[in-house]
């Protein structure tokens, strides 16, 4: 392997899965999101400098079944009937293309879609606004 692994492209997707078994409901959600045939590796929440956001349709075409794909994932599961679950992703992109941004995630219960969206966007923006200028050699 040559050099560091730094994503050049990213896309957003979402999925919902319902099944009586938790693992199978997760698989159904991955299928709904279009990413079931991938080996997913969760990563923390940094948007690399210069990383392009592409439409889901273009991003999916860039991947191959069985490929390792890095994800920032928010997920929420319940086996309680009528329980309101929440999972959301927020993004803060810096004004300068040579700086990194932040992706935030939230998983929980009881928030509406709007309140979850506001929360993750605020978290990402706060992380970006308080970024320290750390240099890597």
Beta strands, then each sheet from edge to edge (+ up, - down):
strand 1: 9-10
strand 2: 39-42
strand 3: 46-47
strand 4: 52-53
strand 5: 68-71
strand 6: 85-92
strand 7: 101-109
sheet 1: 1+ 4+
sheet 2: 2+ 5+
sheet 3: 3+ 7- 6+
end
